[in-house]
Amino acid sequence: MEIINSFHSGLRNGINNNGYVVYCRYGLAHLICLPINRPDDPLLNPALTHLKAMNGYYASQFLNNLHPVLNSEDIVSGLYQYAMQSPVALSDYSQSELIESLSLLVAHSKLLIIPLFY
């Protein structure tokens, strides 16, 4: 019998667990999800609203400085595919273009970054 593991690093599967768990540069866990996929947990922290400031500048800094060891190498491309809800061709975009698009989504409240460490 063969065990098939469909778990991807950082991806949370399930009815209420759609999104990505990423680690900031200090090693603290954050859930990045779409507003419609936000878990219905009353003890879950609110999304970080200060990342919206300056048209997503702080969200861009957050995504640029993710922990290099705790996160997978393709976490930004996985986040982009998750946020756009389609398997787009990522070879046309550079890492900085993907982060710029993700930070604009955070600035317009179409992508939430929720701390999990409190």
N, C-alpha and C positions, 0 to 999 in steps of 0.2 A: 504494500500500500504506500502510495506516495503522498506526502503532505505538501499541499500547495499553499504558500504564504503570499498573500496579496498585500501585505502591509508595506507601505512605502515610508521611508524615513521622514518624520515630520508630519505625515498626513494622519488625520484623525477620522476614521470611518464610523458610520453608524447613523441612526436616525437623528440624534441630537449632537453629534460630534463632527460635523463637517467643518473643515478648516485646516489650518496648518499651525503646528506648534513650532515656534522659532525661538532661538536664544539670542538675546542681545549681547553686546560685547562684554558685559559683566557676567554672563552665564545665567541670567534670569529668564525664565520661560514666559513667553507671550503667545496668545492665541490670535491668529490672523484669520478673519472669516468675513463673509458677506453678511450684511444685516439680516437677511432672511434665514441665514444658517446659525445665527447667534443662539447658543444653548439657553434653555429656559431654566437656568439655575439661579435662584434668588440670591445665593451667596457669591455669585460671580461678580467680579469688579466691573465698574463701568469702563467703557472704552477710553483710551487716552485722547482727550480732545485737544491738548496742546500740540499734538503732531500736525494738526490742520493749519496751524498758523503759517503766515507768509506763503500761502498757496502750496502747502505741502513741503516746505523746505525742511522742517524738522523730521517729517516722515522719511524724506529722502536721506537725511543723515542717519536715521535709525536703520534703514535698510542697507545703506552702504557699510555700516559698521557692525553687521551681524557677526557673532562669534565664529571664527573660521574653522574651529575643530568640532564644536557641538552641532553645527548645522551641516547638512549635506551640501555638496558642491553646486548642485543644480536647484537650490531652494528658491532662488529668485525666479527662475524660469518656471518652476512648478507653481509658485504663487501667481505668476502672470497668467498661466493657463487656467488656474482655478478662478481667478478674478474675472477673466473674460469668458469663462464657461465654454471654452472651445479649444480643441487641439490645434492651435495656430502654429505656423512654421516659425520657430524661434530663431532660425539661422539668419533671418533678415534683420534682426535687431541686436544691438550690442547690449551689454550688461547695464550700462548707464541709461540707455533708452528704456529698458524694461523698468528700471528703478524709477525713472522719471514718470512713466505711465502709472505705476503703482502708487507713487506719492500723490499724484493728482487724484486718483481714486480715493485715497485717504482724506485728502483735502475737501472733497465733495461728499464725504460720508457714505461712499459706496463700498468702502472696505474698512473694517474695524480692527484695531489693534488693542487687545485686552490683556492686561497683565495677569499672570497666574501665580504670582509669588507672594501675595499678601496673606 
